[in-house]
Amino acid sequence: MTAVRGVGQFYPVASPLHALDPRAKVVATALLVVGLFFVDSAAGFVVAGSATALLVGASRVPLRAFLGLLRPVAFIVALTFFFQVFFLREGPTLFGWGFVEVHEGGLEMGLLLAARLLILVTTAGLLTATTAPVALADGIEDLLSPLKRLRFPAHEVAMMMTIALRFIPTLGEEAQKISRAQAARGADFTSGGLLARARALVPILVPLTIGAFRRADELAEAMESRGYRGGHGRVRYRELRFRARDALALLLTILVVLAAVLL
């Protein structure tokens, strides 16, 4: 059984989170994501982070899988943190050396933004790691079904979102293979200035883009050959059922979000 390497990969294992209705998990994830943008205190992030850590444990997904999930965003988190620390000059000075100054407000803001990014990525990873792609597509389609009266293509949008999430780790693995192949041919991605490094990425982006279009064509042909014609007249092998445990999960999510925001 392979571990989850990134957002979009499903880890099949028996856990309380896997047993929840996908609609409940999508709504709960949306509530957590939106609520995080209203949290502006250390106590609130402690509550949100503790709840997220408990969910990771309840998912029974190996911890190293989530560490691998956070690895691609580590650079963005570090960049955000250092940018706030060294350029936001609010509050008393904690450290000064030449023109470099670290202020209390910048350090606090850097920590809060880093925590927000880490919790957001972990929450998204929990949703995709505990929900099968087909169930996720069905859940999103059911949530968007009221918009069908306005001729909104709920099924098509849900299918596109699910396929996009599914191919994120695939494209990541493809990019790693291409970069290693280019490095074996003598390509240098680390030396030089910012412009030189950007130019060095061209040998990776071009074959990656071509491969993405090729995969899209192959997927479209495979779906058409199996009789896929959109959501019209489509039936499901397993119907979704909203149970009491799903309502309890949503209630606990609302309480956690309110506690994190109000603190």
N, C-alpha and C positions, 0 to 999 in steps of 0.2 A: 504494500500500500504506500503510495507516494505522499509526501508531505506537501502542504500548501506552500507554494513559492511566491504567491502574490495575490492581489485582489483579483477575483474572478474564478478562482479554482475552488472546487467543492471537495470537502474532506468527508467521505462517507463513514460515519461512526454513529453509534447510538448515544444520544445525549438529550437532556431536556430541551435544549435549544433546537436540535434537529427535529424534535417532535412537534414544535409549534407550527401553527398555520403560517404560510409565507406572507399572507396579507398582514398578519399581526406583526411579523418581524420587519416588514417594509415600513409600516406606520411607526413602529417603535424606533427604528433607525432614523427615520425622518424627524421624529420628535427630539431625539438625542442630538442630531446634527444641528437642527435649528436652535435648540436650547443652549448649545455650547456657545453660540455667538452672543448670547445675553449674559453669560457668566463672566464676571470681571473681578473675581476675588480668589485668593489662594484657597480659602475654605471651600468655595464652590468647585474648584478644579479637583480638590482632594476627594470630594464626594463623587464627582463624575468619574475620576480616575479609579477610585475604589470600586464603583459599580461596574466599570468596564473590566477591571481585573477579575472580579467575581464572575462576570459573563464568560471571560476567556477560560476560566477554570471549569465552569459548567458546560462549556462546549466540548470538552474532552479532546480538543485539538492540541497536539504537542506544542509546548512553549517555543521550541526552536522554529516551528512553522511561523509563528507570529513574529519572532525576531527576524526571520527572513522576509516577512511582509514589510517590516519597518525599515529594512536596509535600503531600499531604493529611495525613500524619502528622508534618509538621515542627512544627506547633503542640504536639502531644502530646509530642514529643521535647524541645522547648524547655522546656515546662512542667515535665516530669519533671526535667530538668537543673537548672533554677533552683530548684525546690523542694528538691532535695537540697543544692544549694550553700548556700542561705541559711537552711535550717532544720535541717540535720544538723550538729551541733556536736561533731565528734570530731576528735581530733588537734590539733596546734599551729595557732595562728591565722596565716593568710596575709595577711589584709586586714581592717581594722576601720575603720568610719566611723560614729560614733554607735551606734545599736543594731544596725546591719548588720555582721555578721561572717562571714567566709569561712574555713572550716577545711579543713585538708588532707584529712580523712576525707570531708567533704561534697563537695569537688571531685572526689575520686577516685570516690566512689560515683555522682555525677552523670554523669561521663564513662562509667563502666561501664554504667550503665542506658541511657544514650543510645545507646551502641554496640550493646547487646543489642537494643534496639527497631529500630534501623536494619538490623541483620543479619537479624532475624526478618522484617521486611517485605520485604526484598530476596529472601530465600529463598522466601517465599510467592509473590512476583512471578515468580521464575524458574520455579517449578513451573507456574503457569498460563500464562506467556508461551511456554513450550516444549512444552506438551502440549495437544493439541486437546481440546475439551470432551467429545466422544464417547469418545476414548481414555482420558481421565481418569475418566469414569464407569465404563468397563469395568475399568480398573485397580483402582479402589476396590471395585467389586463383587467382583472376584476375590479381593482381600485379605480381604473380609468373608464370602466364601462358606463357610468352615468353620463359621460361626455359623448357617448355614441349618438345620443339624441341630437347633438349639434354636428353630427357627421364627422366626429373626431375619430381618426383611425387608431382606436385603442389597441387592437391586436397587433397591428404593424409596429406601433411605437414600442410596445412591450417586447416584441420580438427583436427589434433593433437594439434596445437597451441591453437585453440579455446576451445577444451575440457580441456586442461591444465589450461587455464585462468578460465574456468567455475568452475573447481573443487578446485581452490585455497581457496575461502571462505568456501566451503563445508568441506575441510580438516581442516581448522582453527576452524570451529565450532565443528567438531568431536574431535579435540585435546582438546578443552576447556571442552567438556563433559567428556572425559576420565580423564583429570586431576582433575576435581571436584569429579568424582567418586572415584579415587584413594585417594584423600585427605580425603573424607568421611570415607575411610577404614583405615585411619591413616598414609598415606604416607606423608612424609615431603620433600618438594622441596626447602626450603629456608635455612635451617641450614646446617652447615658443610662447608668444603672447596670446591674448584672447582671440585675435583675428586668425592667427595661425591654427589655433586649436579648433576654431569654428570651421575653417577650411578642411581640416583633417577629418571632420565628421561627414563630409560629403560622400566619401567611399562607403560609408555605413548607411546613410539615409537613402541613397539612390536604390541599392538592391533591397533594402528593407521596404521601401514604398512599392517597388515592383512586386515583391513577394506578397505584400498585403493585398494588392489588387488581384494577384493570381489566386490567392486563397479565397477571396470574395467571389471570384468567378466559379471556382470549383465548388464552393458551398452553394451558390445559387443553382448550379447545374444538378448537384446532388439533391437539393430540396425539390426541384422541378421533376426530376426523374422518379421521386417517391410520391408524386401526386400532390405536393403542397400547392395550394391555391389561395393562401391567405386564411383569414379567420371565418369566412363564410361557410356555414354548414359544418364547422369543425366540432368534433366531440372529444371528450377527455377520457383517458383510461381511469384516472382517479379524480373524483370530484373533491374540491376543497370544502372543509368543514371547520367552522369557527366554534371552538369549544370554550368551556369555562376557564381552562388554563390559559387560553389565549387572551381572554378578557382580563384575567389576573395579571398576565405579563404586561399588558398595556397600562393597567392601573399602576403597577409598580414603576413602570417607566415614567409615567406622568409625575409620580411622587418624587422620584429621583431628580427629574428635570426641575421641578418646582423648588426642591431643597437646594439644588446647586445654584439656581438663579437668585433665590431669596437670600442666600448666605452672602 
